Amino acid sequence: MEAQLRKAHSEREERLYLAMQACSCGGDYSYQREVRFLQKDGTPVSCFLAECAVCHSCREFQFDISSFGDVDSGKEKEGVLNSSSEPSELLDVTMWGIYVLYYMERWEEADKMEEKVHQKRALQSICEGVQEALKFYPENEEYPPPSALFTPSSHQRFMAMKPWFRRSNFLKILSHAERALQSL
């Protein structure tokens, strides 16, 4: 079980976080089941049980879902990743950078094959990822603060790719993706 109950802004954010987790053996997790609407000290919680595809060990992930909207009726903000101005508590700035890189590659592939629907989806994801990454940056700062790096591996990734994480780089990527979206 997670040592700390972290806030998720949406089911999409939960699933993205889970997709980026690896078992201690290095294997990827697959989701066995999800239980929603548990209460933990008065806070609505979602619980995912995941099994490692390699060693088959199970791990439970729990998230505070109090920011989902109307959790009692099961209605959350459909398709929204994070409608708040708060940075993610699940994905740090380097994870958002990886998300952006992944969708930049998907966009290039779709662009080569002239697949407009896939181009649009990839460009929207790029914009979304950059906007999420930028929530970690203090106003007028070129780099995120150390608190935006949640793990030692994130710190290592940041140091290895430091120019990638410049605010100005993310703003250029965002501007380019928004222009490309408008031209579709």
LUMVEXTI-179023 format. One record per residue (C-alpha): z, y, x; residue in three letters; residue number from 1. Coordinates in Angstrom, 3 decimals. Example, Ala and Ser with C-alpha at 12.3 -4.5 7.8 and 13.67 -1.06 7.14 Angstrom:
LUMVEXTI-179023
- w|v|u|aa|i
- 7.800|-4.500|12.300|ALA|1
- 7.140|-1.060|13.670|SER|2
END
This chain:
LUMVEXTI-179023
- w|v|u|aa|i
- 0.000|0.000|0.000|MET|1
- -0.673|3.545|1.139|GLU|2
- 2.383|5.111|2.778|ALA|3
- 1.647|8.457|1.169|GLN|4
- 0.228|9.060|-2.295|LEU|5
- -2.704|11.400|-1.707|ARG|6
- -4.458|13.438|-4.358|LYS|7
- -7.988|12.504|-5.345|ALA|8
- -10.112|15.126|-7.081|HIS|9
- -12.397|12.612|-8.810|SER|10
- -13.294|8.963|-9.049|GLU|11
- -16.324|9.718|-6.870|ARG|12
- -14.029|11.029|-4.149|GLU|13
- -11.847|7.906|-4.413|GLU|14
- -14.855|5.613|-4.103|ARG|15
- -16.293|7.590|-1.197|LEU|16
- -12.948|7.345|0.592|TYR|17
- -12.816|3.590|-0.019|LEU|18
- -16.381|3.181|1.249|ALA|19
- -15.371|4.861|4.515|MET|20
- -12.337|2.624|5.127|GLN|21
- -12.362|-0.396|7.404|ALA|22
- -9.931|-3.274|7.678|CYS|23
- -7.919|-3.575|10.891|SER|24
- -10.263|-6.463|11.832|CYS|25
- -13.225|-4.058|11.567|GLY|26
- -14.625|-5.458|8.321|GLY|27
- -15.615|-3.434|5.276|ASP|28
- -13.671|-3.601|2.033|TYR|29
- -15.095|-4.688|-1.275|SER|30
- -13.330|-3.685|-4.466|TYR|31
- -11.765|-6.475|-6.459|GLN|32
- -10.384|-4.476|-9.341|ARG|33
- -9.118|-1.088|-10.293|GLU|34
- -6.146|-0.322|-12.481|VAL|35
- -5.975|3.210|-13.854|ARG|36
- -3.294|5.224|-15.552|PHE|37
- -0.260|3.845|-13.801|LEU|38
- 2.637|6.263|-13.605|GLN|39
- 4.544|6.798|-10.379|LYS|40
- 7.412|9.266|-10.634|ASP|41
- 5.618|10.925|-13.569|GLY|42
- 2.306|11.243|-11.707|THR|43
- -0.812|9.479|-13.000|PRO|44
- -2.026|7.060|-10.337|VAL|45
- -5.117|4.928|-9.899|SER|46
- -4.772|1.709|-7.972|CYS|47
- -7.596|-0.140|-6.224|PHE|48
- -7.219|-3.619|-4.772|LEU|49
- -9.736|-4.214|-2.004|ALA|50
- -10.590|-7.357|-0.060|GLU|51
- -11.997|-7.377|3.471|CYS|52
- -15.451|-8.960|3.598|ALA|53
- -14.645|-10.481|7.030|VAL|54
- -11.027|-11.685|7.121|CYS|55
- -10.422|-11.650|3.337|HIS|56
- -7.111|-9.826|3.633|SER|57
- -6.264|-7.612|0.660|CYS|58
- -5.136|-4.025|0.685|ARG|59
- -4.025|-1.803|-2.140|GLU|60
- -5.042|1.853|-2.311|PHE|61
- -3.258|4.268|-4.635|GLN|62
- -4.292|7.816|-5.478|PHE|63
- -2.675|10.689|-7.352|ASP|64
- -5.213|11.441|-10.094|ILE|65
- -3.372|14.342|-11.739|SER|66
- -6.293|16.685|-10.968|SER|67
- -8.897|14.535|-12.768|PHE|68
- -8.806|16.475|-16.001|GLY|69
- -7.710|14.712|-19.176|ASP|70
- -6.483|11.439|-17.643|VAL|71
- -4.724|10.398|-20.843|ASP|72
- -8.026|10.203|-22.722|SER|73
- -9.868|8.735|-19.734|GLY|74
- -12.158|11.780|-19.545|LYS|75
- -12.599|13.253|-16.127|GLU|76
- -15.154|15.779|-14.988|LYS|77
- -18.254|13.550|-15.073|GLU|78
- -20.066|13.284|-11.736|GLY|79
- -18.021|16.028|-10.073|VAL|80
- -16.769|15.338|-6.567|LEU|81
- -14.213|18.141|-6.227|ASN|82
- -14.339|21.102|-8.586|SER|83
- -11.308|22.760|-6.974|SER|84
- -11.232|25.113|-4.013|SER|85
- -8.729|22.801|-2.275|GLU|86
- -9.949|20.645|0.605|PRO|87
- -9.822|16.912|0.180|SER|88
- -6.614|15.052|0.963|GLU|89
- -8.589|11.820|1.317|LEU|90
- -11.560|12.777|3.499|LEU|91
- -11.116|15.005|6.508|ASP|92
- -13.699|17.373|7.934|VAL|93
- -15.217|14.710|10.214|THR|94
- -15.707|12.317|7.295|MET|95
- -17.560|15.068|5.437|TRP|96
- -19.660|15.588|8.569|GLY|97
- -20.572|11.892|8.560|ILE|98
- -21.377|12.143|4.847|TYR|99
- -23.735|15.064|5.554|VAL|100
- -25.419|13.215|8.445|LEU|101
- -25.909|10.130|6.286|TYR|102
- -27.621|12.114|3.533|TYR|103
- -29.712|14.088|6.033|MET|104
- -31.125|10.735|7.155|GLU|105
- -31.693|9.671|3.515|ARG|106
- -33.483|12.970|2.855|TRP|107
- -35.768|12.501|5.865|GLU|108
- -36.653|8.982|4.699|GLU|109
- -37.351|10.149|1.132|ALA|110
- -39.339|13.112|2.424|ASP|111
- -41.614|10.837|4.472|LYS|112
- -42.290|8.725|1.399|MET|113
- -42.604|11.782|-0.851|GLU|114
- -39.967|10.470|-3.252|GLU|115
- -38.873|13.642|-5.045|LYS|116
- -35.988|12.081|-7.003|VAL|117
- -34.445|10.647|-3.818|HIS|118
- -35.111|13.873|-1.930|GLN|119
- -33.287|15.844|-4.612|LYS|120
- -30.321|13.457|-4.699|ARG|121
- -30.009|13.526|-0.890|ALA|122
- -30.272|17.326|-0.740|LEU|123
- -27.632|17.717|-3.463|GLN|124
- -25.338|15.381|-1.511|SER|125
- -25.920|17.375|1.686|ILE|126
- -24.968|20.600|-0.109|CYS|127
- -21.931|18.938|-1.646|GLU|128
- -20.764|17.509|1.698|GLY|129
- -21.160|20.804|3.547|VAL|130
- -19.293|22.663|0.803|GLN|131
- -16.465|20.126|1.005|GLU|132
- -16.312|20.367|4.815|ALA|133
- -16.208|24.170|4.681|LEU|134
- -13.109|24.088|2.453|LYS|135
- -11.152|23.156|5.589|PHE|136
- -12.218|26.250|7.551|TYR|137
- -10.031|29.353|7.592|PRO|138
- -11.966|32.479|6.692|GLU|139
- -14.096|33.772|9.594|ASN|140
- -13.166|30.841|11.859|GLU|141
- -15.951|28.917|13.579|GLU|142
- -14.026|25.637|13.790|TYR|143
- -11.598|23.883|11.450|PRO|144
- -7.890|23.802|12.315|PRO|145
- -6.309|20.650|13.802|PRO|146
- -4.816|19.872|10.371|SER|147
- -8.383|19.200|9.129|ALA|148
- -8.463|16.097|11.363|LEU|149
- -6.381|13.384|9.705|PHE|150
- -6.491|10.606|12.317|THR|151
- -6.783|10.140|16.086|PRO|152
- -10.305|8.724|15.588|SER|153
- -11.251|11.859|13.643|SER|154
- -9.993|13.981|16.524|HIS|155
- -12.075|11.926|18.982|GLN|156
- -15.158|12.195|16.753|ARG|157
- -14.637|15.938|16.448|PHE|158
- -14.357|16.402|20.201|MET|159
- -17.448|14.259|20.832|ALA|160
- -19.492|16.213|18.273|MET|161
- -17.822|19.629|18.416|LYS|162
- -21.007|21.742|18.142|PRO|163
- -21.934|19.845|14.961|TRP|164
- -18.699|21.056|13.332|PHE|165
- -19.308|24.769|13.916|ARG|166
- -19.156|26.730|10.667|ARG|167
- -22.459|28.375|11.584|SER|168
- -24.107|24.941|11.903|ASN|169
- -22.862|23.858|8.478|PHE|170
- -24.016|27.152|6.962|LEU|171
- -27.509|26.654|8.424|LYS|172
- -27.650|23.120|7.043|ILE|173
- -26.494|24.347|3.633|LEU|174
- -29.041|27.155|3.563|SER|175
- -31.873|24.825|4.571|HIS|176
- -30.874|22.199|1.984|ALA|177
- -30.596|24.808|-0.789|GLU|178
- -34.061|26.202|0.057|ARG|179
- -35.518|22.678|0.118|ALA|180
- -33.933|21.957|-3.281|LEU|181
- -35.479|25.083|-4.757|GLN|182
- -38.918|24.026|-3.528|SER|183
- -38.761|20.616|-5.246|LEU|184
END
